[in-house]
């Protein structure tokens, strides 16, 4: 890991470069790797031009090359046989360029122009089956922000583009596609009084394949005293159909059919309430955040097994909706060099079908805490834990609850060098302790969906150098 920073007054540069390596291991000793063999290379420079006190231009490049290999340990150890031959290879390469131009004090407001262009190549081989594709994506936005009296205005236009082409040697049935979405948006933050503000926004998108979307939202912020703020907001959203999702990745692209002509976007409505309170109890500084939220999703998209289709799946809109209701609590305490963070989330997400099926692999209860001690300029110590509870698998069966513990020690040497020792999953919580991670044969294994850690205890050390 290497980080550099340089500033000469009117120009600046930051550079981050990293190399990550990881060897495949069979933690539960079933003959298959639980951790892939990994080689990852990252380069991320950013350039800053301060053209005038009011004008700034920022340009950046991010390049990532990643190679992952897993499967039968005998193959990974270079001793395959007719029986021991199963492998999975996932190689990808991404190159992105981003630009951001900011001009302040233009007509009494600020003009922002930003754009991102990205090229992504993916190779995913499962034995002789190959997913090979190239994806180009773009994002551009122009916005203007101005404060006038009690109004705080933002207006703009943006465009999102995505082009996907199957590469030579691709084995999937997926088709090429070209998507383009153009959006117009406007927002007004109106200070009704010194304690009460209303925020109203409207966004209109046009998708070249799935049509128009009109997305209003409204929020009220009330601040009765300096240390307390309360916010109530509601709005709408959508998600256009996509073949590359977490669900389809778990399913495997070998068994996925192209998108049907009649598929529709998911649409959502939501409302949320949150309050923030800050106070001091003696010498202890305390911050409390409490939130409640509800979301309704219409026409959810799920993969459906096709009758007589030789095990093939088609993404389809469901005739029922998804309802998600939850609460989130966050507490922070600080005393001198000591900090304590406590968090609890309770969310119930279910399809409103007859069986009231729970959303798979979405824990209904999560608790987390972090205790940190800092000696400025020298040492930092931290220990954290999390509890994952009431999670359900694809068959709507409850999975075991588990704790996850981690600890960190860092030592800073001067202004430029920091050494970090990190340990994760200290008490070895593992899915493989509860059930086999694969069924079937060694030649044609079928792997279980993951609901918990599989890689056991992890220890790593990093050296960070700033120039």
C-alpha positions as CSV (number, residue, x, y, z in Angstrom):
1,X,0.0,0.0,0.0
2,X,1.4,3.4,-1.0
3,X,-0.2,6.8,-0.6
4,X,1.3,10.1,-1.7
5,X,0.1,13.7,-1.5
6,X,1.6,16.8,-3.1
7,X,0.3,20.3,-3.2
8,X,2.1,23.2,-5.0
9,X,-0.5,26.0,-4.4
10,X,-2.4,25.9,-7.7
11,X,-2.1,22.2,-8.4
12,X,-2.3,19.0,-6.3
13,X,-1.8,15.3,-6.6
14,X,-2.8,12.3,-4.6
15,X,-1.8,8.7,-5.5
16,X,-2.9,5.5,-4.0
17,X,-1.4,2.2,-5.2
18,X,-2.0,-1.2,-3.7
19,X,-1.3,-4.9,-4.3
20,X,-3.3,-7.6,-2.6
21,X,-2.4,-11.3,-2.6
22,X,-4.2,-14.2,-1.0
23,X,-3.7,-18.0,-1.2
24,X,-6.6,-20.4,-1.4
25,X,-7.3,-22.5,1.7
26,X,-9.7,-25.3,2.6
27,X,-10.8,-24.2,6.1
28,X,-13.4,-27.0,6.7
29,X,-11.3,-29.7,5.0
30,X,-13.9,-30.8,2.5
31,X,-11.5,-30.8,-0.5
32,X,-12.7,-27.4,-1.9
33,X,-11.3,-24.0,-1.3
34,X,-13.2,-21.7,1.0
35,X,-11.0,-18.7,0.2
36,X,-10.0,-18.1,-3.5
37,X,-6.5,-17.6,-4.6
38,X,-6.4,-13.8,-5.2
39,X,-4.1,-11.4,-6.9
40,X,-5.3,-7.8,-7.0
41,X,-3.6,-4.6,-8.3
42,X,-4.9,-1.1,-7.8
43,X,-3.8,2.3,-9.0
44,X,-5.7,5.5,-8.1
45,X,-4.2,8.9,-8.9
46,X,-6.1,12.2,-8.6
47,X,-5.1,15.6,-9.9
48,X,-6.3,18.9,-8.6
49,X,-6.1,22.2,-10.5
50,X,-7.1,25.4,-8.6
51,X,-7.6,27.6,-11.6
52,X,-8.8,30.6,-9.5
53,X,-10.2,31.1,-6.0
54,X,-13.7,30.3,-7.5
55,X,-12.8,27.6,-10.0
56,X,-11.5,24.0,-9.4
57,X,-11.0,21.1,-11.7
58,X,-10.4,17.6,-10.4
59,X,-9.5,14.6,-12.6
60,X,-8.9,11.0,-11.5
61,X,-8.2,7.5,-12.8
62,X,-8.9,4.2,-11.1
63,X,-7.5,1.0,-12.5
64,X,-8.1,-2.4,-10.9
65,X,-7.0,-5.8,-12.1
66,X,-8.2,-8.8,-10.2
67,X,-7.6,-12.6,-10.6
68,X,-9.5,-15.1,-8.5
69,X,-9.2,-18.9,-8.6
70,X,-11.0,-21.5,-6.5
71,X,-12.4,-25.0,-6.6
72,X,-10.9,-28.5,-6.0
73,X,-7.8,-28.2,-3.9
74,X,-6.0,-30.9,-6.0
75,X,-6.5,-28.7,-9.1
76,X,-5.2,-25.6,-7.3
77,X,-2.2,-27.7,-6.1
78,X,-1.5,-28.6,-9.8
79,X,-2.4,-32.3,-9.5
80,X,-5.8,-32.7,-11.3
81,X,-7.3,-36.1,-12.2
82,X,-10.3,-37.2,-14.2
83,X,-12.4,-37.0,-10.9
84,X,-10.7,-33.9,-9.3
85,X,-11.1,-31.3,-12.0
86,X,-13.6,-28.7,-10.8
87,X,-12.4,-25.1,-10.9
88,X,-13.8,-21.6,-10.9
89,X,-11.9,-18.7,-12.3
90,X,-13.0,-15.1,-12.0
91,X,-10.8,-12.5,-13.7
92,X,-11.9,-8.9,-14.1
93,X,-10.4,-5.6,-15.2
94,X,-11.8,-2.1,-14.7
95,X,-10.6,1.2,-15.8
96,X,-12.4,4.4,-14.9
97,X,-11.8,8.1,-15.5
98,X,-13.7,10.9,-13.6
99,X,-13.8,14.6,-14.0
100,X,-15.3,17.3,-11.8
101,X,-15.5,21.0,-12.5
102,X,-16.7,23.5,-9.9
103,X,-17.3,27.2,-10.5
104,X,-18.4,29.3,-7.4
105,X,-19.9,32.7,-7.3
106,X,-21.5,32.3,-10.8
107,X,-24.7,34.4,-10.8
108,X,-24.8,34.2,-7.0
109,X,-24.6,30.4,-7.0
110,X,-22.3,27.4,-7.8
111,X,-22.1,25.4,-11.0
112,X,-20.9,21.8,-10.9
113,X,-20.1,19.6,-13.9
114,X,-19.0,16.0,-13.4
115,X,-18.6,12.9,-15.5
116,X,-17.4,9.4,-15.2
117,X,-16.5,6.9,-17.9
118,X,-15.7,3.2,-17.1
119,X,-14.7,0.1,-19.0
120,X,-15.1,-3.3,-17.4
121,X,-14.1,-6.7,-18.7
122,X,-15.3,-9.8,-16.9
123,X,-14.2,-13.5,-17.3
124,X,-16.0,-16.1,-15.2
125,X,-15.1,-19.7,-15.9
126,X,-16.8,-22.7,-14.2
127,X,-15.1,-25.7,-15.6
128,X,-15.7,-25.4,-19.4
129,X,-18.6,-22.9,-19.1
130,X,-17.5,-19.3,-19.6
131,X,-19.1,-15.9,-19.1
132,X,-17.1,-13.4,-21.1
133,X,-18.3,-9.8,-21.5
134,X,-17.3,-6.2,-21.9
135,X,-19.3,-3.4,-20.3
136,X,-18.9,0.4,-20.9
137,X,-20.7,2.8,-18.6
138,X,-20.9,6.6,-18.4
139,X,-22.4,9.1,-16.1
140,X,-22.6,12.9,-16.7
141,X,-24.3,15.6,-14.6
142,X,-24.6,19.4,-14.6
143,X,-26.2,21.1,-11.6
144,X,-26.6,24.6,-10.2
145,X,-27.0,25.5,-6.6
146,X,-28.1,28.8,-5.3
147,X,-29.4,30.3,-2.1
148,X,-32.0,33.0,-2.4
149,X,-33.7,34.4,0.7
150,X,-35.2,31.5,2.6
151,X,-34.9,29.2,-0.4
152,X,-32.0,26.8,-1.1
153,X,-32.3,25.7,-4.8
154,X,-30.7,22.9,-6.7
155,X,-31.5,22.0,-10.3
156,X,-29.8,19.9,-12.9
157,X,-29.7,17.3,-15.6
158,X,-27.8,14.0,-15.8
159,X,-27.4,11.0,-18.1
160,X,-26.5,7.4,-17.4
161,X,-25.4,5.0,-20.1
162,X,-24.5,1.3,-20.2
163,X,-23.5,-0.9,-23.1
164,X,-22.8,-4.6,-22.7
165,X,-21.5,-6.9,-25.3
166,X,-20.7,-10.6,-25.1
167,X,-17.1,-11.4,-25.9
168,X,-15.8,-14.1,-28.1
169,X,-16.0,-17.5,-26.3
170,X,-19.0,-16.5,-24.1
171,X,-21.2,-19.6,-23.3
172,X,-24.2,-17.8,-21.8
173,X,-27.6,-17.1,-23.4
174,X,-27.5,-13.5,-22.3
175,X,-28.0,-10.9,-25.0
176,X,-26.2,-7.7,-25.7
177,X,-27.9,-4.5,-24.6
178,X,-27.6,-0.7,-24.6
179,X,-29.3,1.3,-21.9
180,X,-29.5,5.1,-21.6
181,X,-31.3,7.1,-18.9
182,X,-31.7,10.9,-19.0
183,X,-33.0,12.7,-15.9
184,X,-34.1,16.2,-14.9
185,X,-34.2,17.2,-11.2
186,X,-35.0,20.1,-9.0
187,X,-35.1,20.6,-5.2
188,X,-36.0,23.5,-3.0
189,X,-35.1,23.7,0.7
190,X,-37.4,26.3,2.2
191,X,-36.7,27.6,5.7
192,X,-40.2,28.2,7.0
193,X,-38.9,29.5,10.3
194,X,-35.5,29.4,12.0
195,X,-36.4,26.0,13.5
196,X,-38.5,24.4,10.6
197,X,-37.4,23.7,7.1
198,X,-39.2,21.9,4.2
199,X,-37.4,20.1,1.4
200,X,-39.4,19.3,-1.8
201,X,-37.9,17.6,-4.8
202,X,-39.0,16.2,-8.1
203,X,-37.0,14.0,-10.5
204,X,-38.1,12.8,-14.0
205,X,-36.2,10.0,-15.7
206,X,-36.5,8.6,-19.2
207,X,-35.1,5.1,-19.8
208,X,-34.7,4.2,-23.5
209,X,-36.1,0.7,-22.9
210,X,-38.4,1.0,-19.8
211,X,-39.9,4.4,-20.3
212,X,-40.7,7.3,-18.0
213,X,-40.5,7.7,-14.2
214,X,-41.7,10.6,-12.2
215,X,-40.2,10.6,-8.7
216,X,-41.4,13.2,-6.1
217,X,-40.1,13.4,-2.6
218,X,-40.9,15.6,0.4
219,X,-39.1,16.1,3.8
220,X,-39.5,18.3,6.9
221,X,-36.6,19.1,9.3
222,X,-37.4,20.5,12.7
223,X,-34.7,21.8,15.1
224,X,-36.4,23.0,18.3
225,X,-33.0,23.4,20.1
226,X,-29.4,23.5,19.0
227,X,-28.6,19.9,20.0
228,X,-31.8,18.2,18.6
229,X,-33.0,17.8,15.1
230,X,-35.9,15.7,13.8
231,X,-36.5,14.7,10.2
232,X,-39.6,13.2,8.5
233,X,-39.3,12.3,4.8
234,X,-41.0,10.3,2.1
235,X,-40.4,9.6,-1.6
236,X,-40.5,7.2,-4.5
237,X,-37.9,5.3,-6.5
238,X,-37.4,2.6,-9.1
239,X,-34.9,-0.1,-10.2
240,X,-34.8,-1.1,-13.8
241,X,-34.4,-4.8,-14.7
242,X,-30.8,-6.1,-14.8
243,X,-29.2,-9.5,-15.4
244,X,-26.1,-8.8,-13.2
245,X,-27.3,-8.9,-9.6
246,X,-26.3,-10.6,-6.4
247,X,-29.2,-13.1,-7.0
248,X,-28.1,-14.1,-10.5
249,X,-24.5,-14.3,-9.4
250,X,-25.5,-16.8,-6.7
251,X,-27.7,-18.7,-9.1
252,X,-25.0,-19.0,-11.8
253,X,-25.2,-17.5,-15.3
254,X,-25.1,-21.0,-16.9
255,X,-28.8,-21.3,-15.9
256,X,-30.0,-17.8,-16.7
257,X,-32.2,-16.9,-19.7
258,X,-32.2,-13.4,-21.3
259,X,-34.6,-10.8,-20.0
260,X,-38.2,-11.2,-21.3
261,X,-39.7,-8.5,-23.4
262,X,-42.5,-7.8,-20.9
263,X,-40.5,-7.4,-17.7
264,X,-41.1,-4.2,-15.8
265,X,-39.1,-2.1,-13.4
266,X,-39.4,-2.5,-9.6
267,X,-41.1,0.6,-8.1
268,X,-40.9,1.7,-4.5
269,X,-42.5,4.1,-2.0
270,X,-40.9,4.8,1.4
271,X,-41.2,6.9,4.5
272,X,-38.7,7.4,7.2
273,X,-38.3,9.3,10.5
274,X,-35.1,10.0,12.3
275,X,-33.9,12.1,15.2
276,X,-30.4,13.3,16.2
277,X,-29.6,14.4,19.7
278,X,-26.2,15.6,21.1
279,X,-25.5,16.3,24.8
280,X,-22.9,15.9,27.5
281,X,-23.2,13.9,30.7
282,X,-20.5,15.2,33.0
283,X,-17.3,14.8,30.9
284,X,-18.8,12.3,28.6
285,X,-19.9,13.5,25.1
286,X,-23.0,11.6,23.8
287,X,-24.7,11.4,20.4
288,X,-27.9,9.5,19.8
289,X,-29.5,8.8,16.4
290,X,-32.8,7.0,16.2
291,X,-34.5,6.1,12.9
292,X,-37.7,4.3,11.8
293,X,-38.5,3.5,8.2
294,X,-41.0,1.7,5.9
295,X,-40.6,0.7,2.3
296,X,-43.1,-0.9,-0.2
297,X,-41.7,-2.4,-3.4
298,X,-44.1,-3.2,-6.2
299,X,-43.4,-5.8,-9.0
300,X,-40.2,-7.3,-7.4
301,X,-38.0,-9.2,-9.8
302,X,-37.0,-12.8,-8.9
303,X,-35.5,-15.7,-10.9
304,X,-38.2,-18.4,-11.6
305,X,-37.4,-22.0,-12.6
306,X,-39.0,-22.7,-16.0
307,X,-41.1,-25.8,-16.5
308,X,-39.4,-28.2,-19.0
309,X,-36.6,-25.7,-19.4
310,X,-33.7,-28.1,-18.3
311,X,-33.1,-26.2,-15.1
312,X,-33.1,-22.7,-16.7
313,X,-34.3,-19.6,-14.8
314,X,-36.1,-16.5,-16.1
315,X,-36.2,-13.2,-14.3
316,X,-39.9,-12.3,-13.8
317,X,-42.0,-9.7,-11.9
318,X,-43.8,-11.3,-9.0
319,X,-47.6,-10.8,-8.5
320,X,-47.0,-9.7,-4.9
321,X,-45.1,-6.9,-3.3
322,X,-42.3,-6.6,-0.7
323,X,-42.8,-4.8,2.6
324,X,-39.9,-3.7,4.8
325,X,-40.3,-2.2,8.2
326,X,-37.4,-1.4,10.5
327,X,-35.7,0.7,13.2
328,X,-32.1,1.7,13.6
329,X,-30.4,3.0,16.8
330,X,-27.0,4.4,17.0
331,X,-25.1,5.7,20.2
332,X,-21.7,7.3,20.5
333,X,-19.9,8.0,23.8
334,X,-16.6,9.9,24.0
335,X,-14.3,10.5,27.0
336,X,-10.9,11.9,26.5
337,X,-9.1,9.4,24.3
338,X,-11.8,6.7,24.6
339,X,-14.7,6.2,22.2
340,X,-17.6,3.7,22.3
341,X,-20.0,3.1,19.5
342,X,-23.2,1.0,19.9
343,X,-25.7,0.2,17.1
344,X,-28.8,-2.0,16.8
345,X,-30.9,-2.6,13.7
346,X,-34.2,-4.5,13.5
347,X,-35.7,-4.9,10.0
348,X,-38.4,-7.3,8.9
349,X,-38.5,-7.6,5.1
350,X,-41.1,-10.0,3.6
351,X,-43.0,-10.7,0.4
352,X,-46.7,-10.3,1.0
353,X,-47.5,-13.6,-0.7
354,X,-49.6,-16.3,1.0
355,X,-46.6,-17.8,2.9
356,X,-45.3,-14.4,4.0
357,X,-41.8,-15.5,2.8
358,X,-38.9,-13.7,4.4
359,X,-36.3,-12.0,2.1
360,X,-33.4,-14.4,2.0
361,X,-30.1,-13.6,3.7
362,X,-31.4,-10.3,5.1
363,X,-30.9,-10.5,8.9
364,X,-33.8,-9.2,10.9
365,X,-31.5,-8.3,13.9
366,X,-28.0,-6.9,13.9
367,X,-26.1,-5.5,16.9
368,X,-22.7,-4.0,16.7
369,X,-20.3,-2.2,19.0
370,X,-16.8,-0.7,18.8
371,X,-14.5,0.4,21.5
372,X,-11.5,2.5,20.5
373,X,-8.6,4.1,22.4
374,X,-6.4,6.7,20.7
375,X,-3.0,8.2,21.8
376,X,-2.7,11.0,19.3
377,X,0.2,10.6,16.9
378,X,1.3,7.2,18.3
379,X,-1.1,4.4,19.1
380,X,-4.7,3.4,18.3
381,X,-6.4,0.3,19.7
382,X,-9.8,-1.0,18.8
383,X,-12.1,-4.0,19.4
384,X,-15.4,-4.5,17.7
385,X,-18.1,-7.2,17.6
386,X,-21.4,-7.8,15.8
387,X,-24.3,-10.2,16.3
388,X,-26.3,-11.4,13.3
389,X,-29.7,-12.9,14.2
390,X,-32.9,-14.2,12.6
391,X,-31.7,-14.7,9.1
392,X,-33.5,-16.9,6.6
393,X,-32.2,-18.9,3.6
394,X,-33.7,-19.5,0.1
395,X,-36.1,-22.1,1.6
396,X,-37.4,-19.7,4.2
397,X,-35.6,-21.7,6.9
398,X,-33.9,-19.9,9.8
399,X,-30.1,-20.0,9.8
400,X,-28.0,-20.1,13.0
401,X,-27.3,-16.8,14.8
402,X,-23.6,-15.9,15.3
403,X,-21.2,-13.4,16.8
404,X,-18.3,-11.9,14.8
405,X,-15.3,-10.3,16.7
406,X,-12.4,-8.3,15.4
407,X,-9.5,-6.3,16.9
408,X,-6.9,-3.8,15.6
409,X,-3.7,-2.2,16.8
410,X,-1.9,0.6,14.9
411,X,1.3,2.4,15.5
412,X,2.3,5.7,13.8
413,X,6.0,6.5,13.3
414,X,6.5,10.1,12.7
415,X,4.2,11.8,10.1
416,X,4.6,9.4,7.2
417,X,4.6,5.8,8.4
418,X,1.8,3.8,10.0
419,X,1.9,0.0,10.9
420,X,-1.4,-1.8,11.4
421,X,-2.1,-5.2,12.8
422,X,-5.7,-6.5,12.2
423,X,-7.4,-9.6,13.3
424,X,-10.9,-10.7,12.2
425,X,-13.3,-13.4,13.2
426,X,-11.3,-14.0,16.4
427,X,-13.6,-16.8,17.7
428,X,-13.9,-18.6,14.4
429,X,-17.6,-18.2,13.5
430,X,-18.1,-20.4,10.4
431,X,-21.0,-21.6,8.4
432,X,-19.1,-24.8,7.7
433,X,-19.3,-25.8,11.4
434,X,-23.1,-26.1,11.0
435,X,-23.6,-27.9,7.7
436,X,-21.7,-29.0,4.6
437,X,-20.7,-26.3,2.1
438,X,-21.2,-28.6,-0.9
439,X,-23.4,-31.5,-1.9
440,X,-23.3,-33.7,-5.0
441,X,-20.1,-35.3,-6.2
442,X,-16.5,-34.1,-6.3
443,X,-16.7,-33.9,-10.1
444,X,-20.0,-32.0,-10.1
445,X,-20.4,-30.2,-6.7
446,X,-23.3,-28.0,-5.8
447,X,-22.4,-25.3,-3.3
448,X,-24.6,-24.1,-0.5
449,X,-25.8,-20.4,-0.4
450,X,-23.7,-18.5,2.1
451,X,-25.3,-16.9,5.2
452,X,-22.2,-16.6,7.4
453,X,-18.4,-16.5,7.3
454,X,-16.5,-19.4,5.7
455,X,-12.9,-18.4,6.0
456,X,-12.2,-18.7,9.7
457,X,-9.8,-16.5,11.6
458,X,-7.9,-13.9,9.6
459,X,-4.8,-12.0,10.6
460,X,-3.2,-9.3,8.4
461,X,-0.6,-6.6,8.7
462,X,-0.3,-3.5,6.6
463,X,2.2,-0.7,6.2
464,X,1.0,2.7,5.1
465,X,3.5,5.3,3.8
466,X,2.6,8.9,3.1
467,X,5.0,11.2,1.2
